Amino acid sequence: MAYLNIEIKARCSDPGSIRKFLLSKGAELKGTDHQTDTYFNVPNGRLKLREGNIENNLIFYDRPDQAGPKQSAFQLVHVPDAAGLKKALIAATGIKVIVEKIREIYYIANVKFHIDEVPGLGSFVEIEAGNISAPEMDAVQLKAQCDFYLTAFGIAEKELVEVSYSDLLMKTQGISG
C-alpha cells in the first residue's frame, strides 16, 4: 500500500535538546534501533531494505532532493526474512550503498521523529508527518505539522539536509550515484 509523508531531515548539534523537548510533550519512545539500510540499484526512486531490532521493512520511496519539508510517496512492506530477501535483491540489482545508524524512534500522534547517529556523517533529526495512521490528513496538513516542529526544535535553514543518508555517505566515499 502507498502512503504519503512530509519529511524534514536536519543536522543536529544537540540531540539531547530534541530528546528533552519530545519527552516533555509526551512523545512515545518506541526504542533505540541499530539499523542497516541496504540501498539497491534501481532506475528511479530509492529501494532499501531496512534491518533492525524494531523495524524490518523493504521500502521504496520517491521524493525530491530539497531542503526543508518535502513530500515523499512510499511503499512499505514488512519483511519476515530479511536475509533471504537481501540475497535475492543483491543478485537481481546489486548494492548501491549500505548505511548503518543508531536511531531513536519517537511518536506524537501521526508524527514520527528520529534522532540518528550515522557513523561518518554525524547526528541528525528527522520529522516525518505521515498519513499511514491518519489517512484523513492531506499534504497541506502534514506540512503544517512538520513546520510546527521545525520551529519548535529551532532548526536553522542552514541545518536542513536535502538528500538521503545514502547520498551523503556516497559523496563522502567518492561514489557516484
Secondary structure, DSSP 4 states (H G I P E B T S, - for coil): -EEEEEEEEEE-S-HHHHHHHHHHTTPEEEEEEEEEEEEE--SSSEEEEEE-SS--EEEEEE----SS-EEEEEEEEE-S-HHHHHHHHHHHH-EEEEEEEEEEEEEETTEEEEEEEETTTEEEEEEEEESSS-TT--HHHHHHHHHHHHHHTT--GGGB--S-HHHHHHHHTT---
